[in-house]
Structure formats: structure tokens, C-alpha cells
């Protein structure tokens, strides 16, 4: 589910995509039929939504060593996993609800042993055993579920499944348009024990060689040929007197919200939640834990 969802959703959003199926029923972003039809129309052309790996690399390298076993949620036709393999990552399991895009990606990367592609619904990943991954990454899947029917239930199912699959000390990296008031409550499901650190990453989208847009709301007005030029710019600068490093966290209140008076330097920024699964469960700790502690000491 890496293709563009609508404007940033809230917990009250149950908006459905206006495109209709053959039977006249509207399809939502949480349904496989919508994504199958979309990928057939787009022909499986590579498309990274939200951010490319070059922009997310500081977070991924900091919180997940290359030896980690990673789960890429809602992989779509993105190039991110390929870029990560080129950066030294050795095992990435990619899942998507669309059987169409999974078959396309299997054919594209049949000769890359570091990449596996599996058709799977993130709300039910029972094929995987407990505590079998070191890191999970999602950029847009939770947002898509929040625009579908039964959004709170779908979000809870997804988060609980991700929590189940991560080893103690493992990390869930969530890239989203949802601010803490509409994402932290979903992350803090009963039974989950996350240490959540928030970062903010500005969005800059290059959609052609001659035009640049900054708002995701403008993307809907572009045709597919224009979207094929989509690229993200790494390490963008922020407006203001100082430049914020992408690895400067944003302090959250005790209740998991933004501080009073906090204003985004760019309203179209992405929120990056780094959620560390805390110790206390049975099983072997993830090597991610020692990697994070080492990074903190540098």
C-alpha cells in the first residue's frame, strides 16, 4: 500500500475512495481489490510514497543494523527495499495486501536473495511466528487503513500483530501524516509496551524535471506519467533561524502529545515514530537493542 492516500486522516476518518468497482460499490484504501486494480492500471512502475530510502536512511541505519531481519509493511512497488539491499541489508521480508503487486515484485527481484515478497494482510500475519523480526517499517499502510471501514479495529489489529512479531528490543518505524493525538493512542494498544520517540521529516516532492510540489494534496491532480518522476529529496532544510537535524527528536508530553504551542515548521511534514518494544517478554532479545545503545553512546 505505498501509493498515495488522501490528506492526513484522523481517528474519525472513514472516508472511502470514490473509485467504484464493477458492481458499483466504492472501494476503500484498506481493501485488496482497490490496490489490485490500481497496480494493474499503473503497470507496476516503481513508486515510493511518503519518503525514499535516502531520506529515511538516517533513521533506519540508526535503529536497525544491516544484519537485522526486517519486515517491510505495505511494500507496494517501492524501491526502498532494493535501496536497502544496496546499502548492506541482508534480509527483508516484504508484504502487501495486493497479490498483483506481489507477483510483479517477485518477478522483478527473482535474482535478489535478500528480498522476499509475500501476499499478506498486515492485520493477520499469523504465518509468521512470535518474535521473529528485529525491525518493522511502515510508510503509509496505517494511514491507508485509517481511511477505510472499521478503521480503529484495523489499526488495533495491525499494531498488535507488529508488536507480536518483534523481538524484545526490536523497533517499529512508522512514517505517517498522523500527529501524536491520532497515532499514539493506536500505538499504545493494551498489551503493547512501546518506548516511543518522535521525529519530524519535511516533505519535498519532485514530480518532474521542471516542477516541484510540496503538498501531498497536489498529487491527485497529476497524471501517472508525471508521477513516474516522483522523487524525494534527502535531508531537506527547515525554514526558520536554525536548521533541525533529522535525528533531533521532538519531546512528547507524559500523555504522548505534542507540547503546548508546538507548531510544525512545515505543515506537510511526515511524523516518524520510532517505537522500541520494551523488555519483559520471553525470548531472545533483538540485536537491535545493543545497536541502539551503541548509537546512543556515539
C-alpha positions in Angstrom: 0.0 0.0 0.0 2.6 2.5 -0.9 0.5 4.6 -3.3 -0.9 7.9 -2.2 -3.7 8.1 0.3 -5.9 11.2 0.7 -5.0 14.1 3.1 -3.8 13.2 6.6 -6.5 11.1 8.3 -7.8 11.3 11.8 -9.5 8.8 14.1 -12.8 9.9 12.8 -11.9 9.3 9.2 -13.8 6.5 7.5 -13.6 8.1 4.1 -13.8 5.7 1.1 -12.1 6.1 -2.2 -14.6 7.4 -4.8 -13.5 4.9 -7.4 -16.1 2.2 -7.9 -15.7 -1.5 -8.6 -17.6 -3.2 -11.4 -20.5 -3.8 -9.0 -20.9 -0.1 -8.2 -19.5 -0.4 -4.7 -17.0 2.1 -3.5 -13.6 0.6 -2.7 -11.6 1.8 0.4 -7.9 2.0 0.8 -8.0 -0.9 3.2 -9.2 -3.4 0.5 -7.1 -5.6 -1.7 -9.5 -5.0 -4.7 -8.6 -1.3 -4.7 -4.9 -1.9 -4.8 -5.1 -4.8 -7.3 -6.9 -2.5 -9.7 -4.5 0.4 -9.2 -1.4 -1.7 -9.7 -2.9 -3.2 -12.9 -3.6 0.3 -14.2 -0.1 1.6 -13.3 1.7 -1.5 -14.7 3.8 -2.0 -11.6 6.1 1.0 -12.3 8.3 1.7 -9.2 6.8 4.2 -6.9 7.9 5.3 -3.4 5.3 7.1 -1.4 6.0 9.4 1.5 9.8 9.2 1.6 12.5 7.4 -0.4 15.2 5.5 1.4 17.8 8.3 1.0 15.7 10.5 3.3 14.9 7.7 5.8 18.4 6.2 5.9 19.5 8.1 9.0 16.6 6.5 11.0 17.0 3.0 9.5 20.7 2.9 10.0 20.5 4.3 13.5 17.8 1.9 14.8 18.3 -1.3 12.7 21.7 -2.8 11.9 22.2 -4.3 8.4 22.1 -7.8 9.9 18.6 -7.3 11.2 15.7 -9.3 9.9 13.3 -6.6 8.6 9.6 -6.6 7.8 8.6 -4.1 5.1 4.8 -3.5 5.6 2.7 -2.5 2.6 5.7 -2.6 0.2 3.8 -1.9 -2.9 6.1 -1.2 -5.9 8.6 0.8 -3.9 12.3 0.9 -4.5 13.1 1.2 -0.8 13.9 -2.5 -0.1 16.2 -2.6 -3.2 18.0 0.5 -2.0 18.4 -1.0 1.5 19.9 -4.2 0.0 22.4 -2.0 -1.9 23.2 -0.4 1.5 24.1 -3.7 3.0 20.8 -5.1 4.5 20.7 -8.9 4.2 17.1 -10.0 4.8 14.0 -8.0 4.1 10.6 -9.7 4.0 8.1 -7.5 2.0 4.4 -7.9 2.4 1.4 -6.3 0.7 -2.3 -7.0 0.5 -2.2 -6.8 -3.3 -1.5 -10.2 -5.0 -1.0 -8.2 -8.2 1.9 -6.1 -7.0 3.5 -9.0 -5.0 3.7 -11.1 -8.2 5.2 -8.1 -10.1 7.8 -7.6 -7.4 8.7 -11.3 -7.2 9.4 -11.3 -11.0 11.4 -8.1 -10.7 13.6 -9.3 -7.9 13.7 -13.0 -8.5 17.5 -12.9 -8.5 17.9 -10.9 -5.3 18.0 -13.5 -2.4 17.9 -10.8 0.3 14.4 -9.9 -0.7 11.3 -12.0 -0.2 7.8 -10.9 -1.3 4.6 -12.4 0.3 0.9 -11.5 -0.2 -0.4 -10.8 3.3 -2.8 -8.6 5.2 -1.0 -6.7 7.9 -4.0 -7.3 10.2 -3.4 -11.0 10.2 0.2 -12.1 9.9 -0.3 -15.5 11.6 2.1 -17.1 9.0 4.9 -15.6 11.0 5.9 -16.8 14.4 6.1 -14.6 17.5 9.2 -12.5 18.0 10.6 -13.4 14.6 11.7 -9.9 13.3 14.1 -7.3 14.6 12.5 -4.3 12.8 9.3 -3.4 11.0 8.9 -0.4 8.7 5.6 1.1 7.6 5.2 4.2 5.4 1.6 4.7 4.6 -0.2 1.4 5.4 -1.6 2.5 8.7 -2.7 5.8 7.1 -4.5 3.8 4.4 -6.2 1.6 7.0 -7.4 4.7 8.8 -9.2 5.8 5.6 -11.1 2.5 5.3 -14.0 1.0 7.1 -13.7 -0.2 10.7 -10.6 2.0 10.9 -10.0 1.8 14.7 -10.3 -2.0 14.7 -8.0 -2.3 11.7 -5.4 -0.1 13.3 -5.5 -2.1 16.5 -5.1 -5.4 14.6 -2.1 -4.1 12.7 -0.3 -2.7 15.8 -0.9 -5.8 17.9 0.4 -8.0 15.1 3.5 -5.9 14.7 4.1 -6.0 18.4 3.7 -9.8 18.4 6.3 -10.2 15.6 9.0 -8.0 17.0 11.6 -9.4 19.4 12.1 -7.6 22.7 14.2 -4.6 21.9 13.0 -4.6 18.3 11.9 -1.4 16.6 8.8 -0.4 14.7 9.5 2.6 12.4 6.2 4.3 11.5 6.1 7.0 8.8 2.8 8.8 8.8 0.9 12.0 8.3 -0.9 11.4 11.7 0.2 13.6 14.6 0.5 12.1 18.1 -3.1 12.9 19.0 -4.3 10.4 16.4 -1.4 7.9 16.3 -0.1 7.5 19.8 -3.5 6.1 21.1 -3.4 3.5 18.3 0.2 2.6 19.1 -0.5 2.3 22.8 -2.8 -0.7 22.5 -3.5 -2.7 25.7 -0.8 -5.3 25.8 1.8 -3.2 24.0 4.7 -1.7 25.8 6.5 0.8 23.5 9.1 3.4 24.1 8.1 5.9 21.5 10.4 8.6 20.2 9.0 11.1 17.6 10.9 12.7 14.8 9.7 15.0 12.0 10.7 14.9 8.4 9.8 17.5 5.9 8.2 16.5 2.6 9.5 17.8 -0.7 8.3 16.0 -3.8 9.9 16.4 -7.3 7.3 15.2 -9.8 9.1 16.1 -13.0 12.3 17.6 -14.2 10.8 21.0 -14.3 8.3 21.2 -11.5 8.3 20.8 -7.7 5.4 20.5 -5.3 5.4 20.5 -1.6 1.9 19.4 -0.7 0.6 15.8 -1.0 -2.8 17.3 -1.8 -1.5 18.4 -5.1 -0.5 14.9 -6.2 -4.1 14.0 -7.0 -4.1 16.5 -9.9 -1.1 14.8 -11.6 -1.4 12.1 -14.2 0.6 8.9 -14.0 3.2 9.9 -16.4 4.0 12.9 -14.2 4.0 10.7 -11.1 6.6 8.4 -12.6 9.2 11.2 -12.0 8.3 11.2 -8.3 11.4 11.5 -6.1 12.1 12.6 -2.5 14.9 15.0 -1.6 17.1 13.8 1.3 17.9 15.9 4.3 15.7 18.9 3.5 16.3 22.2 5.4 13.6 23.8 7.5 12.5 27.4 7.4 13.5 29.5 10.4 16.6 30.8 12.1 18.1 27.3 12.7 18.2 24.0 10.8 16.9 21.0 12.6 18.8 17.7 12.2 16.5 14.9 11.0 17.7 13.0 14.1 16.6 15.7 16.6 13.6 14.1 18.4 10.5 16.1 19.3 9.7 15.9 23.0 6.3 14.4 23.8 4.2 15.1 26.9 3.7 12.4 29.5 0.4 11.6 27.8 2.1 11.2 24.4 1.1 14.5 22.9 2.9 17.4 21.4 3.9 20.2 23.8 1.5 23.2 24.1 2.2 25.7 21.4 4.2 23.4 19.2 3.9 24.4 15.5 5.2 22.4 12.6 7.9 24.3 10.6 6.3 22.7 7.5 2.6 21.7 7.7 3.3 18.9 5.1 5.9 17.2 7.2 5.8 13.5 8.0 5.8 12.2 11.5 8.4 9.4 12.1 7.6 7.3 15.2 10.4 5.0 16.4 8.7 2.5 18.7 11.1 0.3 20.7 9.5 -2.9 22.0 10.5 -2.9 25.7 11.9 -5.8 27.6 9.8 -8.1 29.7 8.6 -10.7 27.2 10.1 -14.1 26.8 12.5 -14.9 24.0 15.9 -13.8 22.8 16.4 -10.0 22.6 16.8 -8.4 19.2 20.4 -7.3 18.2 18.6 -4.0 17.5 18.7 -3.3 21.3 22.5 -3.4 21.5 22.8 -1.5 18.2 20.6 1.3 19.6 22.6 1.5 22.9 25.8 1.7 20.9 24.4 4.5 18.7 23.4 6.5 21.8 26.9 6.3 23.1 28.5 7.7 20.0 
